[in-house]
Structures are given as C-alpha cells and as structure tokens.
Amino acid sequence: MYEVTMEELTIFVALGFCCGVFISVFLSRFFEVVHLHRMVQETVIHLIWMLAKMTEDIYFLRQLKRSAMEEAQLTPEQIKVFEETDDKFLTNWKDTVILSLVSRSPRHFRGMLPFKSWNQAISFMNETFREERAK
C-alpha cells in the first residue's frame, strides 16, 4: 500500500491552497467583468429609452407648434417649410446623439453598442426589452 509522507502531504496542501487562491481571484475578476458588462448594457438601454421619450415630447411640441401656426393663419406652404426644417433638425439631432454616444464611449465598451444610427439603437432597445419580458 502506498503511504503519503508528511512532505508530500504538505506539497499537496500548498498546491491546493495556491490553486484555490488562483481560482478565487480569477472567478472574482470574471464575475466583476460580467457584472460591469451587464451594468453598462442596462445603462445604455436606459439612455436610449430616455432619448426616445425626449423624442416623443419633441413630436408633441411639434403638434403644438403646428396648431399655433394654423391659429396664426400661416399658409399651408409656410407650415410645410417649417415642418420640413423641423424634420431635418430632428433627424440630424437623433443621429448625432447616437454617434456621440458610440464615439465617446470607452474603446473597450464600444462592442456593447451594436448600433450606428437612431433606428438601429431603437431596434436594439426594443429587442432587449423583448428578451427581458420573455425571461
């Protein structure tokens, strides 16, 4: 029968301790990264959601503006020019906001932003909300 000497037992215990420390440190770092990824993704989703709500408010204000222009008896052509200008401004604003969000995010987090335009960002947000509801 094979006997384990005190030196061999000490080596096994020391190796086991070192492996335990390594695994503990590795797992804690891994879970920190996973937690950080999830936190950043939720923050981005909520930022997009707030931007979408702001856009809804802007569309409501546009309706009020249209009503005010009609009450001021502007011609339909004048109203159309104002609305086209507002559409261009709003489209530029939405795309600029998304591009700024992507370009100003830290390099290591840009992979978590799989969108480059407003429509892609809204699709990403809706898909994420659908996945969360399905859980």
Steps between C-alpha positions, in 0.01 A plus 500: 500500500622848417566733791495878478789661680473826687700684230269375223192595700643847559564541126144389415353739756718789378407429136133472593518830686673675209247358253216613726640851522550514123149372428351738756675803351421392144130440575463828688652693207287308252181578691605866531536522122166325442329729751659809344393389152142456615500834683635690198252330268207592726626857524522528121150353461360751748681786326344401169161468669531852646598634157196330348277662764659837422423444133136429587489832687654676201231355271234621743654849496502488121126439504452798731717708268289391203182597682648839587604555137149411381350741755741767377353432154822406327458351156533123456819557301656697784398232751649234272833687483513523881417130538764393246759710683395344831520150348853561375607646834348212698651235272843662526464530879405132542787375286747738666397383847551133409832566326619699802396221734693245298806712426542632855460168672820334623670291236448176694125558530430583136436133429195527727351764271396306189341799331609797294171679432180597677292222344758236591513630858121488535496147354771396747300646789176333391673164452656524846164584659338204317771267629453625856123451481549148366704402806 
